[in-house]
Amino acid sequence: MEMIVCISLIFSHKQAQAKDLVVNTERELQVTIGSAQDGGVIEFGEQFPKEDDITVIINNNKKITIDAEKKLMKNRISIIYVWEGHTKNEPQLILKNFNFDGENQKHSGLFIS
């Protein structure tokens, strides 16, 4: 008696998770934000400027997290967040782990417009 065995393999497709990206300069931060994937996390690296003022323009209609990794910052970080009002994606900017030392710095902090 012949027996036919049929094996069926089902491969589940898992959506690739956005990889955490580490930036060490203002320019790297700007470029990385512009090309970030939806759900991307951008982390400040060890060499990220902690005393030079930084201005970043975000024009990305995706969910992005910027994580300062609890580094002690003595500078002013200005974020200008721009998005188009009529898109399929709901833009979201999450800022976390920012730690500023304003003791001798009158202008240190995070400014968003």
C-alpha positions as CSV (number, residue, x, y, z in Angstrom):
1,M,0.0,0.0,0.0
2,E,1.4,3.3,-1.0
3,M,1.2,6.2,1.3
4,I,1.6,9.8,0.2
5,V,2.7,12.2,2.8
6,C,2.2,15.8,2.2
7,I,4.1,18.2,4.4
8,S,3.0,21.8,4.4
9,L,5.3,24.5,5.7
10,I,3.8,27.8,6.6
11,F,6.2,30.6,6.9
12,S,4.9,33.5,8.9
13,H,5.9,36.9,7.6
14,K,7.0,39.2,10.4
15,Q,7.3,42.8,9.5
16,A,10.8,44.0,10.0
17,Q,11.3,46.1,13.0
18,A,12.9,49.5,12.5
19,K,16.5,49.4,13.7
20,D,17.7,51.8,16.4
21,L,20.0,54.3,14.8
22,V,22.8,56.0,16.7
23,V,23.8,59.6,15.7
24,N,26.9,61.5,16.9
25,T,26.6,64.9,15.1
26,E,23.9,67.4,14.3
27,R,24.2,66.6,10.6
28,E,23.8,62.9,11.3
29,L,20.7,63.6,13.3
30,Q,19.1,65.7,10.5
31,V,19.9,63.1,7.8
32,T,18.7,60.2,10.0
33,I,15.4,61.9,10.8
34,G,14.8,62.6,7.1
35,S,15.3,58.9,6.2
36,A,13.9,57.2,9.3
37,Q,11.5,54.4,8.9
38,D,8.1,54.4,10.6
39,G,8.6,53.4,14.2
40,G,12.3,54.3,14.0
41,V,14.3,55.1,17.2
42,I,17.2,57.5,16.9
43,E,19.6,57.5,19.8
44,F,22.3,60.0,20.8
45,G,25.7,58.4,20.7
46,E,28.6,59.1,23.0
47,Q,30.1,61.8,20.7
48,F,26.8,63.7,20.3
49,P,27.4,67.4,21.1
50,K,26.4,68.2,24.6
51,E,27.5,71.9,24.7
52,D,27.0,73.2,21.1
53,D,23.5,74.5,20.3
54,I,21.6,72.4,17.8
55,T,18.6,73.2,15.5
56,V,16.9,70.3,13.7
57,I,14.0,70.5,11.2
58,I,11.8,67.5,11.1
59,N,9.8,67.0,7.9
60,N,8.8,63.4,8.1
61,N,5.3,62.0,8.3
62,K,6.2,58.9,10.4
63,K,6.3,57.8,14.0
64,I,9.9,58.7,15.2
65,T,11.4,58.4,18.6
66,I,14.4,60.5,19.6
67,D,16.1,59.1,22.7
68,A,18.8,61.2,24.3
69,E,19.9,58.2,26.4
70,K,19.9,60.3,29.6
71,K,23.1,62.1,28.6
72,L,23.7,65.3,30.5
73,M,23.2,68.1,28.0
74,K,24.3,71.7,28.5
75,N,23.1,73.0,25.2
76,R,19.9,74.3,23.6
77,I,18.2,71.8,21.3
78,S,15.6,73.4,19.0
79,I,13.3,71.1,17.1
80,I,11.1,72.5,14.3
81,Y,8.5,69.9,13.5
82,V,6.8,70.3,10.1
83,W,4.4,67.9,8.5
84,E,1.8,67.9,5.8
85,G,-1.7,67.9,7.1
86,H,-3.2,65.5,4.5
87,T,-1.3,62.2,4.6
88,K,-2.2,58.6,5.2
89,N,0.3,58.3,8.1
90,E,-0.3,59.9,11.4
91,P,3.0,61.6,12.3
92,Q,4.2,61.2,15.8
93,L,7.4,62.5,17.5
94,I,8.4,61.0,20.8
95,L,11.2,62.6,22.8
96,K,12.6,60.7,25.7
97,N,15.4,60.6,28.2
98,F,16.5,64.3,27.8
99,N,18.5,65.5,30.8
100,F,19.6,69.2,30.8
101,D,22.0,70.9,33.2
102,G,20.9,74.5,33.4
103,E,22.9,75.5,36.4
104,N,25.4,77.7,34.6
105,Q,23.6,77.7,31.2
106,K,20.8,80.2,31.0
107,H,19.6,78.9,27.7
108,S,19.9,75.1,27.9
109,G,16.9,73.0,27.3
110,L,14.6,71.6,24.6
111,F,12.6,74.0,22.5
112,I,9.9,72.7,20.1
113,S,8.0,74.7,17.5
